[in-house]
Amino acid sequence: MLGAVQYRAFDRPAGGSAPIEWALTDGGAMTLGVAWIRSTGGVREMVFASDSRLSGGSPERWDACPKILTLPRSDALISFAGVTELAYPAMLQVARAIEVHPGLVNRLFDITTLSSLVEDVLNQMVKLVKTGSRDSLLDSLRQTEFLLGGFSWQLGRFKLWRFAWKNSESRYVKRRCLPTRQLGADRVCKFIGGPSGPAREKLRELLESRPRGEIGMEPVEVLQLFIDAPEYDDVGGAPQIVKTYRHLNSEPFSVLWPPNGDGQATFAGRPLLRYEKSFTPPLDLRKPDAHSARLQADEAAIIIEGLPVDSTT
């Protein structure tokens, strides 16, 4: 058992400054996503991961739902936790806004500039909502949050932001994710979703049990724990994992699921069809750090001879 859900109203930066006011995530939003800066072999990269389950407050559980979007400029990722009817259109509108601006597509504008555009698009989407229940809308906004991250060529380092509804300003506000006292200096990692508090605590315990100074793939291990935990029924499906690098490119990974030695290759939470083959790097959750050695793609591929042919064409 991982314990009861703990909802947190604020995060306290590592420097001990005053807490930042954010909306309470009371009720719903039980999905779980995370982004962090990983160090391997002296090289840093940014990793996004999420579960793949959507429920929308209904009895159904949809377990093959993409929650991480590689933006058209290839150096930035965005993900969400919360109410799908708000989050999906908002992320797609962010992508469309980038597509129509050559300077954003070609990365002439840094990701720091992009972060302001994301904030503006989110708040514009809120203003365009028509509702008969203001309380219902506010509840959806409080439950829905986003992560945006990538490499800043202007600053020469990775940047990560969380976008959350701020009650006192009645708008989405971006805030850069910094190292916290809970995880330690130089460890940038942010969970979003209902169980983000317990997940953060579990990650702290895991890091303290290991000698390594920086974060590796431990957040994926924590994510898997919550996917497997029966008390978190709204967190489920295969993990989905995407990385972005200093060379301004992003790379999705296929994940073997379940991680029992007989797992099937999944991509963005969806199991590959019998005639599909994975051309993305594989990741076996039993040894999540081993993917750095670039296992052969066939380990994660399901290979069936021949694709289906439409004889009518």
N, C-alpha and C positions, 0 to 999 in steps of 0.2 A: 504494500500500500504506500502511496506517495503522500498521503495526508490530504486534509481539506484544502479547498481553494482559498488562497489568500489574496484579496483584492487590495491594491495599493493606490493611494491617491497621488503620490508624488515620488520622484526619484531625487536622491541627494548626491550631488557631484562629489568627486574624490577630494576636492579641496576643503570640504567641510562647510561650504557656503549654505545659504538658506535654501530650503527645499523649493522646488519649482511647482507651481500650482497647475494641475492637470485635472481633467474630468475623471471622476470615479468610473471604473468599469464594472458597475454592479449589475450582474445578470447577463446571461448570454455571452457571445464572443468567446466561446470555449475553444476555438481553433488556436493553434500555437505555431508561431513563426519566429525566426531568429536570424540575425545577421551579425557577423563578427569579422575581425581582422585576424587572419591566421598567419603564423610564421612557420616556415618549413625550410630548412637548410639555409637560414639567413635571409630568405626571400619572403616578402609579405604579399598576401593576396586577400581579397575580400570574398567571403562565402555567405550565401543566402540559403536557408533551408526552411522547409515548412512541412506540415502534414498535408494530406490531400482530401480531407473530409469536409463536406458542406452539409448543413442540416437545415438552416433557415428556420429553426424553431419547430419544424415539422417532424413527424415520426420517421421520415425517410432519412437515410444516411447515404450521401453520394460520395464515393471513395476514389474518384479519379478526376479531381478538379484542380486545374492549374491555379496556383496562387502566387507564383513568381513570374514576372514579365521582364524579358530582356528588351530594353527600349531601343528604338531604331538607330540610335547613335552607337550602339555596341559596347560602350564603356560604362553603362549605368544599368542598374537593376532596381525594380520596384516590387514590393510585395504588400499584402494586406492581411489583416485579421478583423473579423467583424461581419457586418451586414452586407451580403453579396450584392443586393440590388443597388446599393450605393457604391460599393468598392469597385466592382467590375467596370461599370460605365466610366467611373472617374479615372481608373488606370488606362482604359482605352482612349479616353479623350486626351490624357497626357501624351500617349504615344502618337495620336493624330496631330497634336499641336507641334510635336517635334518633327514629324514627317513633312509638314508644309513649310518648314523654315530651314533653308539650306545651311545656315550657320550653326544650327543646333544639330542637324544630321551629321555634318562634317566635323563636329566638335570644335569649331572655331570659338564657340562659347563654352566656357568651362562648366563643369558639373555644379559649381557653386552658383552660377547664373541659372542653370537648369532647376536647382532646388527652389528658387524663387518663383519660377514658372509653375512648378508643381503646386506650390502653396496657393498661387492665384487661381489655377484651374480648379482645385478642390473647393475653394470658397465660392467660385462662380457656379459650380455645379449645385452647391447648397442653395444659393440664391434662386436658382431656377426650379427648385422643387415646389410642387403644389401639393398641399396636404390639408385634410380636414381635421387633423389632430396634431397640434404643435408638440404635445407631450410625446407622442409616438415618434415624431421626427427627431426630437432631441435625444430620445433614448437610443435611436439608431446611430446618431452622430457620436454619442458618447461611447458606444460600443465599437466603433469602427476606427481603426488606425492604420497607418502606412509606414513603411520603411523605404528610404531611397538611399542608395549607396553606389560608390564607384571611385575611380582614381581622379584626383584633381591635378591636371597638368600645370596649372598655375601655382599651386602650393607644393607640388611634389609629394603628396601623400594621399592616402585613402580618406574619404569623408563619408560619414553615415549620419542620416537624419531620421528622426521620428516625427510624423505628423499626427497630431492628436487634437481633438476638440477641446478648446479652452472655454470654460463656462463664462468667466468674467468678461471675455471679449466677444463671445458668440461667434467664433470663427475657428477654422483650423489654423494651428500655429506650428511652424517647424522649429525643432530644436536639435542641435547637433548632439550626437551621442558621444559621450566622453567616458574615460575610465571612471569607475565608481569605487568607493572604499570597500564595497562588498566583494568585488572581484580582484581588486588590487591595481596598482599603477601599471600603465601601458597595456592593460587588457580591455580592449573595446569590444563589447558584446551587448546586444540588445534583443530581448525577447518581447514579442507582442502577442496579445490574446489573453483570454481569461486566466489561464494558469501561468502567466508570465512570472508572477512572484515566486511560487513554488519551484518553477523551472530554474530561475536565477539562483535560488538557494541550493538546489540540487547540483547545479554547475559549480558553485563555490565549493561544495563538499568534494566534488570529484577532482577539482583542480588542487585542492589542499592535500589530497591523497597521493598526488603525483609530483615528482621532483621538477618537472619541466616548468620553466619560468613563464612561457607564453602559451596562448591558447592554440591547440591543434584542432582536432576534430571532436573534441569533447562535447560541444553543443549538439552534434548529431546524436551522440550517445544519449544525451538527456532527452532529446526529441523522441528517440525510439522508446525510452522508458515511459513517456507519457502516452504515446500511441498504444503501447501494450497494456497500460493500466486501465482496468475495467471501470474505475470510478470516474474516468475522463472520457465518457462515451462520445462526446462531440469532437474529440481529437482522434483521428484514425486515418486509415489508408497508408499507402507507401510513402515514405519521405521523398520529397523532391529537393534537389540540390543544384545550385548554379553558382559558378565562380566568376569574378571579374578580376582582371590582372593589371599590372602596371603598364603593360603595352597597349592598354585601352581596348581590349577585347574581352568578351565574355564567353563562357563555355558551360553548357549544361552537362549533367552527368546522368547516366542510367543507373538505377539502383536495383540490386537483386533483392527481391521481396517475396515471401518472408525470408529473413536471414537464417535459415535452418539448414543450409547446404543444398536444398532443392528449390531455391527461390527462382522466380521468373523475372526476367528483365522488365523493368518499368521505366517509363519516361514521363516526367511531369505528373507522376502519380498513376499513370495508365499502364496496365500490362500490355506488352507488345502482342499484336496478333500473331497467329501461328506462322504466317509467311513474312513477317517483318524481321529485320535485322537491325541491331543497334549499331550506329556509327558514332556514338558518343562514348567518352571514357566510362568504363564500368566502375561501380563502387560496391564492394561487399561490406555490409555493416558489421560483420564479424571482425574485420580488420580495416577500419575506415581510413587509417593513415597509409595503407599499402597502395592506395591509388596513385600516390605520388610517383611510384615506380612504373606507372603506366602499364597495368596488366593488359594482356592481349584483348582486343575488343571482342573476340569470339567467346571469351569467358562469360560475357554478359548478353550474348546474342542468342536468339532462338532462330535457328536456320532451318528453313523448309525449302526444298528445291522448287523453284518456279513461283512466280507471282500469279494471282488469278488474272485470267485474260478475258476481256469482254469481246466475245466473238461477233458481236453486232457491228463493230467498228471496222 
